[in-house]
């Protein structure tokens, strides 16, 4: 795994999109991918954990709510667990990369 960049998304009750669009259509080229759950319903949170586990995606619960706090949650995780990471890339579910094999 490439360890100098981490890609993350903030998810709230949209795990169908994560599973069927993001994870099926985007090549992360070996960079770590993290999902921050932003206060999903219990049912969606469980589904999200299953999707993440199945696809080798780290699942973290947001420390508060909103994308700004999701960013802080991932920054805190990186500072504690990924000392070689130099870049954090926030990816929105409804945005697609510039090239086919991003």
DSSP file (Angstrom, degrees, kcal/mol; ACC not computed):
  #  RESIDUE AA STRUCTURE BP1 BP2  ACC     N-H-->O    O-->H-N    N-H-->O    O-->H-N    TCO  KAPPA ALPHA  PHI   PSI    X-CA   Y-CA   Z-CA
    1    1 A X              0   0    0      0, 0.0     2,-0.3     0, 0.0    30,-0.2   0.000 360.0 360.0 360.0 136.6    0.0    0.0    0.0
    2    2 A X  E     -a   31   0A   0     28,-1.7    30,-0.7     1,-0.1     3,-0.2  -0.619 360.0-170.6 -73.7 132.9    1.2    3.5   -0.8
    3    3 A X  E     +     0   0A   0     -2,-0.3    -1,-0.1     1,-0.1     3,-0.1   0.352  63.8  77.4-115.3   7.7    1.4    5.3    2.5
    4    4 A X  E    S+     0   0A   0     81,-0.2    82,-2.3     1,-0.2    83,-1.7   0.550  98.1  39.4 -95.4  -6.1    2.1    9.0    1.6
    5    5 A X  E     - b   0  87A   0     81,-0.2    27,-0.7    80,-0.2     2,-0.4  -0.999  62.4-165.5-143.0 138.4   -1.5    9.8    0.6
    6    6 A X  E     -ab  32  88A   0     81,-2.1    83,-3.2    -2,-0.3     2,-0.4  -0.983   8.2-153.5-124.5 137.6   -4.9    8.8    2.0
    7    7 A X  E     +ab  33  89A   0     25,-2.7    27,-2.6    -2,-0.4     2,-0.3  -0.894  21.0 177.0-106.8 136.2   -8.2    9.3    0.3
    8    8 A X  E     -ab  34  90A   0     81,-2.7    83,-3.3    -2,-0.4     2,-0.3  -0.971  17.1-162.1-139.8 157.9  -11.4    9.6    2.4
    9    9 A X  E     -a   35   0A   0     25,-2.0    27,-2.8    -2,-0.3     2,-0.5  -0.937  19.0-133.5-128.7 155.7  -15.1   10.2    2.1
   10   10 A X  E     -a   36   0A   0     81,-0.4     2,-0.4    -2,-0.3    83,-0.3  -0.963  29.7-166.3-107.6 122.9  -17.7   11.3    4.5
   11   11 A X  E     +a   37   0A   0     25,-2.8    27,-3.7    -2,-0.5     2,-0.3  -0.902  18.6 174.0-117.5 137.7  -20.8    9.1    4.3
   12   12 A X  S    S-     0   0    0     -2,-0.4    25,-0.1    25,-0.2    27,-0.0  -0.836  78.3 -34.9-142.0 104.4  -24.3    9.6    5.8
   13   13 A X  S    S+     0   0    0     -2,-0.3     3,-0.1    28,-0.1    32,-0.0   0.813 110.7 104.3  57.4  33.9  -26.9    7.0    4.8
   14   14 A X     >  +     0   0    0      1,-0.1     4,-1.6     2,-0.1     3,-0.3  -0.133  26.8 129.4-134.5  40.6  -25.5    6.6    1.3
   15   15 A X  H  >  +     0   0    0      1,-0.2     4,-2.7     2,-0.2     5,-0.2   0.721  67.7  64.9 -74.7 -20.1  -23.7    3.3    1.4
   16   16 A X  H  > S+     0   0    0      2,-0.2     4,-3.1     1,-0.2     5,-0.4   0.933 105.6  46.2 -61.2 -43.7  -25.4    2.0   -1.7
   17   17 A X  H  >>S+     0   0    0     -3,-0.3     4,-2.1     2,-0.2     5,-2.0   0.914 112.6  49.6 -65.1 -42.5  -23.6    4.7   -3.6
   18   18 A X  I  <>S+     0   0    0     -4,-1.6     5,-2.7     3,-0.2     6,-0.3   0.950 118.6  38.8 -60.2 -48.1  -20.3    3.9   -1.9
   19   19 A X  I  <5S+     0   0    0     -4,-2.7    -2,-0.2     3,-0.2    -1,-0.2   0.933 126.5  31.5 -69.2 -47.1  -20.6    0.2   -2.6
   20   20 A X  I  <5S+     0   0    0     -4,-3.1    -3,-0.2    -5,-0.2    -2,-0.2   0.691 132.5  21.7 -93.7 -19.4  -22.1    0.3   -6.1
   21   21 A X  I  X5S+     0   0    0     -4,-2.1     4,-1.7    -5,-0.4    -3,-0.2   0.791 125.7  36.0-108.6 -63.8  -20.6    3.5   -7.6
   22   22 A X  I  ><S+     0   0    0     -5,-2.0     4,-1.4     1,-0.2     3,-0.4   0.961 123.4  39.0 -61.6 -56.6  -17.4    4.6   -5.8
   23   23 A X  H  4<S+     0   0    0     -5,-2.7    -1,-0.2    -6,-0.2    -4,-0.1   0.752 120.5  46.1 -71.6 -23.2  -15.9    1.2   -5.0
   24   24 A X  H  4 S+     0   0    0     -6,-0.3    -1,-0.2    -5,-0.1    -2,-0.2   0.692 121.2  34.2 -88.2 -19.0  -16.9   -0.4   -8.4
   25   25 A X  H  < S+     0   0    0     -4,-1.7     2,-0.5    -3,-0.4    -2,-0.2   0.482 101.8  73.4-118.9  -3.8  -15.8    2.5  -10.6
   26   26 A X     <  -     0   0    0     -4,-1.4     2,-0.7    -5,-0.2    75,-0.1  -0.956  59.1-150.9-122.7 129.5  -12.7    4.1   -9.1
   27   27 A X        -     0   0    0     -2,-0.5    -3,-0.0    73,-0.4    -4,-0.0  -0.859   5.6-167.0 -93.2 114.6   -9.2    2.7   -9.0
   28   28 A X    >   -     0   0    0     -2,-0.7     3,-2.4    -5,-0.1    -1,-0.1   0.377  29.9-133.6 -86.5   5.4   -7.5    4.0   -5.9
   29   29 A X  T 3   -     0   0    0      1,-0.3     3,-0.1   -28,-0.0   -27,-0.1   0.770  66.9 -52.0  50.9  34.7   -4.1    2.8   -7.2
   30   30 A X  T 3  S+     0   0    0      1,-0.3   -28,-1.7   -29,-0.1    -1,-0.3   0.457 101.2 134.5  86.4  -0.2   -3.1    1.3   -3.9
   31   31 A X  E <   -a    2   0A   0     -3,-2.4    -1,-0.3   -30,-0.2   -25,-0.1  -0.592  64.6-100.3 -81.1 146.8   -3.7    4.3   -1.8
   32   32 A X  E     -a    6   0A   0    -30,-0.7   -25,-2.7   -27,-0.7     2,-0.5  -0.395  34.6-153.2 -67.3 140.7   -5.5    3.7    1.5
   33   33 A X  E     -a    7   0A   0     23,-0.3    25,-1.6   -27,-0.2     2,-0.4  -0.972  10.6-170.0-120.8 128.1   -9.2    4.6    1.4
   34   34 A X  E     -ac   8  58A   0    -27,-2.6   -25,-2.0    -2,-0.5     2,-0.5  -0.944  10.2-153.7-122.0 138.3  -11.1    5.6    4.6
   35   35 A X  E     -ac   9  59A   0     23,-3.4    25,-2.8    -2,-0.4     2,-0.6  -0.950   5.3-160.1-109.5 128.0  -14.8    6.1    5.2
   36   36 A X  E     -ac  10  60A   0    -27,-2.8   -25,-2.8    -2,-0.5     2,-0.5  -0.935  14.9-142.0-105.9 115.2  -15.9    8.5    7.9
   37   37 A X  E     -ac  11  61A   0     23,-3.5    25,-3.0    -2,-0.6     2,-0.7  -0.655   7.6-156.1 -80.2 127.1  -19.5    7.8    8.9
   38   38 A X        -     0   0    0    -27,-3.7    -1,-0.1    -2,-0.5    28,-0.1  -0.504  64.2 -60.6-106.1  62.4  -21.3   11.0    9.6
   39   39 A X  S    S+     0   0    0     -2,-0.7    -1,-0.1     1,-0.1   -27,-0.1   0.904  75.9 178.7  68.5  45.0  -24.1    9.9   12.0
   40   40 A X        -     0   0    0    -29,-0.2    -1,-0.1     1,-0.1   -28,-0.0  -0.240  39.7 -85.5 -67.2 164.1  -25.9    7.4    9.7
   41   41 A X     >  -     0   0    0      1,-0.1     4,-3.0     4,-0.0     5,-0.2  -0.288  44.5-105.6 -62.8 160.4  -28.9    5.5   11.0
   42   42 A X  H  > S+     0   0    0      1,-0.2     4,-2.2     2,-0.2     5,-0.2   0.900 121.8  50.2 -57.3 -42.1  -28.0    2.3   12.9
   43   43 A X  H  > S+     0   0    0      2,-0.2     4,-2.1     1,-0.2    -1,-0.2   0.931 113.8  43.7 -63.4 -46.6  -29.1    0.2    9.9
   44   44 A X  H  > S+     0   0    0      2,-0.2     4,-3.0     1,-0.2    -2,-0.2   0.879 111.1  55.3 -67.0 -37.5  -27.0    2.2    7.4
   45   45 A X  H  X S+     0   0    0     -4,-3.0     4,-2.4     2,-0.2    -1,-0.2   0.922 109.2  47.2 -61.8 -43.4  -24.1    2.3    9.8
   46   46 A X  H  X S+     0   0    0     -4,-2.2     4,-2.0    -5,-0.2    -2,-0.2   0.924 113.0  48.7 -64.0 -43.8  -24.1   -1.6   10.0
   47   47 A X  H  X S+     0   0    0     -4,-2.1     4,-2.6     1,-0.2    -2,-0.2   0.918 111.0  51.6 -59.8 -44.1  -24.4   -1.8    6.2
   48   48 A X  H  X S+     0   0    0     -4,-3.0     4,-2.7     1,-0.2    -2,-0.2   0.898 107.5  51.4 -61.4 -42.0  -21.5    0.7    5.8
   49   49 A X  H  X S+     0   0    0     -4,-2.4     4,-2.7     2,-0.2    -1,-0.2   0.906 111.5  48.1 -61.4 -41.0  -19.3   -1.4    8.2
   50   50 A X  H  X S+     0   0    0     -4,-2.0     4,-2.4     2,-0.2    -2,-0.2   0.918 111.9  48.7 -65.5 -44.3  -20.0   -4.5    6.1
   51   51 A X  H  X S+     0   0    0     -4,-2.6     4,-1.3     2,-0.2    -2,-0.2   0.926 114.4  46.2 -60.8 -45.3  -19.3   -2.7    2.8
   52   52 A X  H  <>S+     0   0    0     -4,-2.7     5,-2.9     2,-0.2     4,-0.3   0.924 112.5  48.7 -65.9 -45.1  -16.0   -1.3    4.2
   53   53 A X  H ><5S+     0   0    0     -4,-2.7     3,-1.1     1,-0.2    -1,-0.2   0.920 111.0  51.0 -61.1 -43.3  -14.9   -4.6    5.7
   54   54 A X  H 3<5S+     0   0    0     -4,-2.4    -1,-0.2     1,-0.2    -2,-0.2   0.789 117.1  40.2 -63.4 -28.8  -15.6   -6.5    2.5
   55   55 A X  T 3<5S-     0   0    0     -4,-1.3    -1,-0.2    -3,-0.3    -2,-0.2   0.189 112.6-110.8-110.6  15.6  -13.6   -3.9    0.5
   56   56 A X  T < 5 +     0   0    0     -3,-1.1     2,-0.4    -4,-0.3   -23,-0.3   0.888  68.5 145.9  57.8  42.2  -10.7   -3.4    2.8
   57   57 A X      < -     0   0    0     -5,-2.9     2,-0.3    -6,-0.1    -1,-0.2  -0.914  52.1-119.8-109.6 134.9  -11.8    0.2    3.7
   58   58 A X  E     -c   34   0A   0    -25,-1.6   -23,-3.4    -2,-0.4     2,-0.6  -0.593  24.9-152.8 -74.7 133.1  -11.3    1.6    7.1
   59   59 A X  E     +c   35   0A   0     -2,-0.3     2,-0.4   -25,-0.2   -23,-0.2  -0.943  19.3 172.7-110.5 119.2  -14.5    2.6    8.8
   60   60 A X  E     -c   36   0A   0    -25,-2.8   -23,-3.5    -2,-0.6     2,-0.4  -0.950  29.1-127.3-123.8 146.3  -14.4    5.4   11.3
   61   61 A X  E     -c   37   0A   0     -2,-0.4   -23,-0.2   -25,-0.2   -25,-0.1  -0.791  34.5-109.2 -91.2 135.2  -17.2    7.2   13.1
   62   62 A X        -     0   0    0    -25,-3.0     8,-0.1    -2,-0.4   -23,-0.1  -0.344  16.9-136.0 -61.1 138.4  -17.1   11.0   12.9
   63   63 A X  S    S-     0   0    0      6,-0.4    -1,-0.1   -25,-0.0     2,-0.1   0.740  88.0 -14.3 -69.4 -22.5  -16.2   12.6   16.2
   64   64 A X  S    S-     0   0    0      2,-0.2     2,-0.3     5,-0.0    -2,-0.1  -0.247  98.7 -70.3-143.2-125.4  -19.0   15.2   15.6
   65   65 A X  S    S+     0   0    0     -2,-0.1     4,-0.3   -27,-0.1     3,-0.1  -0.994  77.1  44.4-146.3 154.8  -20.9   15.9   12.4
   66   66 A X  S  > S-     0   0    0     -2,-0.3     4,-2.1     2,-0.1     3,-0.3  -0.022  86.1 -80.0  97.0 158.3  -20.3   17.5    9.0
   67   67 A X  H  > S+     0   0    0      1,-0.2     4,-2.4     2,-0.2     5,-0.2   0.851 125.8  59.1 -63.0 -36.1  -17.5   17.3    6.5
   68   68 A X  H  > S+     0   0    0      1,-0.2     4,-1.5     2,-0.2    -1,-0.2   0.895 110.3  42.4 -62.6 -38.1  -15.3   19.7    8.5
   69   69 A X  H  > S+     0   0    0     -4,-0.3     4,-2.7    -3,-0.3    -6,-0.4   0.816 109.2  57.9 -77.4 -30.3  -15.4   17.4   11.5
   70   70 A X  H  X S+     0   0    0     -4,-2.1     4,-2.4     2,-0.2    -2,-0.2   0.904 105.7  51.7 -61.8 -39.3  -14.9   14.3    9.2
   71   71 A X  H  X S+     0   0    0     -4,-2.4     4,-2.5     2,-0.2    -2,-0.2   0.925 110.2  47.6 -61.9 -44.3  -11.7   16.0    8.1
   72   72 A X  H  X S+     0   0    0     -4,-1.5     4,-2.6     1,-0.2    -2,-0.2   0.897 109.8  54.1 -63.8 -39.0  -10.6   16.5   11.7
   73   73 A X  H  X S+     0   0    0     -4,-2.7     4,-2.0     1,-0.2    -2,-0.2   0.923 112.3  42.7 -60.7 -45.1  -11.5   12.8   12.4
   74   74 A X  H  X S+     0   0    0     -4,-2.4     4,-2.8     2,-0.2    -2,-0.2   0.880 112.4  53.6 -72.1 -36.6   -9.3   11.6    9.6
   75   75 A X  H  X S+     0   0    0     -4,-2.5     4,-2.8     2,-0.2    -2,-0.2   0.929 110.1  48.0 -61.3 -44.3   -6.5   14.0   10.5
   76   76 A X  H  X S+     0   0    0     -4,-2.6     4,-1.7     2,-0.2    -2,-0.2   0.918 112.4  49.2 -62.3 -43.1   -6.5   12.7   14.1
   77   77 A X  H  X S+     0   0    0     -4,-2.0     4,-2.4    -5,-0.2     5,-0.4   0.930 112.7  47.5 -60.7 -46.3   -6.5    9.1   12.8
   78   78 A X  H  X S+     0   0    0     -4,-2.8     4,-2.6     1,-0.2    -2,-0.2   0.927 109.6  52.5 -63.0 -45.6   -3.6    9.8   10.4
   79   79 A X  H  < S+     0   0    0     -4,-2.8    -1,-0.2     1,-0.2    -2,-0.2   0.857 118.4  37.4 -59.2 -35.1   -1.6   11.6   13.1
   80   80 A X  H  < S+     0   0    0     -4,-1.7    -1,-0.2    -5,-0.2    -2,-0.2   0.780 133.9  18.5 -85.5 -29.0   -1.9    8.6   15.4
   81   81 A X  H  < S+     0   0    0     -4,-2.4     2,-0.3    -5,-0.2    -3,-0.2   0.602 118.6  48.6-124.6 -15.4   -1.7    5.8   13.0
   82   82 A X    ><  +     0   0    0     -4,-2.6     3,-1.9    -5,-0.4    -1,-0.2  -0.586  51.3 167.8-132.4  71.6   -0.1    6.8    9.6
   83   83 A X  T 3  S+     0   0    0      1,-0.3    -1,-0.1    -2,-0.3    -4,-0.0   0.713  76.9  56.5 -62.6 -21.5    3.1    8.7   10.3
   84   84 A X  T 3  S+     0   0    0     -6,-0.1     2,-0.3   -81,-0.0    -1,-0.3   0.560  79.0 112.0 -86.8  -7.4    4.3    8.5    6.7
   85   85 A X    <   +     0   0    0     -3,-1.9   -81,-0.2    -7,-0.2   -80,-0.2  -0.503  32.1 167.3 -71.6 128.6    1.1   10.2    5.3
   86   86 A X        +     0   0    0    -82,-2.3     2,-0.4    -2,-0.3   -81,-0.2   0.602  62.3  42.6-111.0 -21.4    1.8   13.6    3.8
   87   87 A X  E     -b    5   0A   0    -83,-1.7   -81,-2.1     2,-0.0     2,-0.4  -0.978  55.8-164.5-133.5 141.5   -1.5   14.2    1.9
   88   88 A X  E     -b    6   0A   0     -2,-0.4     2,-0.6   -83,-0.2   -81,-0.2  -0.996  12.4-161.2-124.4 125.3   -5.1   13.7    2.7
   89   89 A X  E     -b    7   0A   0    -83,-3.2   -81,-2.7    -2,-0.4     2,-0.6  -0.929   7.0-149.6-112.7 118.7   -7.6   13.8   -0.2
   90   90 A X  E     -b    8   0A   0     -2,-0.6     2,-0.5   -83,-0.2   -81,-0.2  -0.777  15.9-165.9 -87.9 122.1  -11.3   14.4    0.5
   91   91 A X        -     0   0    0    -83,-3.3   -81,-0.4    -2,-0.6     2,-0.4  -0.927  10.0-144.4-111.7 129.2  -13.4   12.7   -2.2
   92   92 A X    >   -     0   0    0     -2,-0.5     3,-1.8   -83,-0.1   -83,-0.0  -0.750  18.3-127.3 -92.0 140.8  -17.1   13.5   -2.6
   93   93 A X  T 3  S+     0   0    0     -2,-0.4    -1,-0.1     1,-0.3   -82,-0.0   0.788 106.3  49.3 -58.3 -31.9  -19.3   10.6   -3.6
   94   94 A X  T 3  S+     0   0    0      2,-0.0     2,-0.4   -73,-0.0    -1,-0.3   0.224  95.6  85.4 -99.0  16.7  -20.8   12.4   -6.6
   95   95 A X    <   -     0   0    0     -3,-1.8     2,-0.4     0, 0.0     0, 0.0  -0.935  62.8-154.6-114.6 140.0  -17.6   13.6   -8.1
   96   96 A X        -     0   0    0     -2,-0.4    -2,-0.0     1,-0.1   -70,-0.0  -0.872  24.5-101.1-115.5 149.1  -15.6   11.4  -10.4
   97   97 A X        -     0   0    0     -2,-0.4    -1,-0.1     2,-0.1     5,-0.0  -0.125  29.1-114.8 -65.7 163.6  -11.8   11.6  -11.1
   98   98 A X  S    S+     0   0    0      4,-0.1     2,-0.3     3,-0.0    -1,-0.1   0.876  96.5  43.1 -67.1 -40.4  -10.4   13.2  -14.2
   99   99 A X  S >  S-     0   0    0      1,-0.1     3,-1.1     0, 0.0    -2,-0.1  -0.733  85.1-117.0-111.1 159.7   -8.9   10.1  -15.7
  100  100 A X  T 3  S+     0   0    0      1,-0.3   -73,-0.4    -2,-0.3    -3,-0.1   0.868 113.4  36.9 -60.2 -40.6  -10.4    6.6  -16.0
  101  101 A X  T 3         0   0    0      1,-0.1    -1,-0.3   -75,-0.1   -75,-0.1  -0.266 360.0 360.0-110.6  46.1   -7.8    4.9  -13.9
  102  102 A X    <         0   0    0     -3,-1.1    -1,-0.1    -2,-0.1    -2,-0.1   0.502 360.0 360.0 -43.3 360.0   -7.2    7.6  -11.3
